Amino acid sequence: MRLLALVVALAAGAAGLLATGMLSSSEGSADRAAGAPTAMQTVARLAPPLPPVSEPQEAVGPLPEPAGAAHVDLTQRSLLSYMRLRPGPKAGLAFDLADGKMLWRHHATAVRPIASLTKLMTALLAIERFGPDQLVRITRAADAVGGSRMGGLRAGRRVRADVLLKGLMISSANNAAVALAIAGAGSERAWVALMNRRAKLLGLTCTHYADAHGLDRRNRSCAADVAALAMRAMNEPRIVKIARKRYARVWPGSGKKLTLYTTNHLLRERYPGAIGLKTGYTRFAGYCLVAIVQRGEQRIGIVVLGSRDSFGDARRVAREAARMGVLPAA
């Protein structure tokens, strides 16, 4: 009997050690997945607590460091502080992509609806999860979403991830956003949880997402956060290559090829130096835009939120930047 009791005790102890080892391994993996960027953060933030097991967790490693600044420095005086856009946007910001130097600001930290600028975060998460040629299944939920849509995305079809990214970034297709979201996280709700988690890790304190595409008026951010996200997007070659296209010919998995046309009027009109990045509009949010203009070695970003004429506002900011010598003349 004593021998039997000893065997039982040893077995219980071994099980306890095994359970402890498994728990330690799980925590270490989750900590690596939630690694936050360390350079150029405006505010140091603690990593958010791990979600319950039933919620999605980001299957990514530490965030890559961007080549330039991570955030716009809002503490300095803007070079174009005298400039007033009338009627102008509800909020805006212009900045140098290389060092985050602020060129112009207007209510840069005011929280505003952002419409399809929401898709920038969806694009950033999608390129981490899908290779260019990886096939993504179109679900009924993706097929049913309203607003701007990409043709040919019928439920049951399998489409290359980069075709969906082109629909997302060029023609601002909501169905492409939902298809990527569901394939990447199991549901759009789970994908939105990942979007918000990433926003916290990046220190985007104004930002909250409610869907993958921007139709929901609860999607909100501020010009400063949109600028920070644009900086990170401009360090991703797949996004840059797609976002600068005026149009693209794609095959949606069946039938004939489609032509996607950009929603960015600066690209359509071949505005000098325009190289993307993302447009947005809903009646509630107004016209929204984050535009990148490059002339020579100089690149500036322009964020406009809640405008009546976002492209006109961006042109005026770029023109004034050129007049002040920040940007080479067109």
Secondary structure, 3 states (H helix, E strand, C coil): CHHHHHHHHHHHHHHHHHHHHHHHHHHHHHHHHCCCCCCCCCCCCCCCCCCCCCCCCCCCCCCCCCCCCCCCCCCCCCCCCCCCCCCCCCEEEEEECCCCCEEEEECCCCCEECHHHHHHHHHHHHHHHCCCCCEEECCHHHHHCCCCCCCCCCCCCEEEHHHHHHHHHCCCCHHHHHHHHHHHHCCHHHHHHHHHHHHHHCCCCCCECCCCCCCCCCCEECHHHHHHHHHHHCCCHHHHHHHCCCEEEECCCCCCCEEEECCCHHHHCCCCCEEEEEEEEECCCEEEEEEEEEECCEEEEEEEEEECCHHHHHHHHHHHHHHCCCCCCC
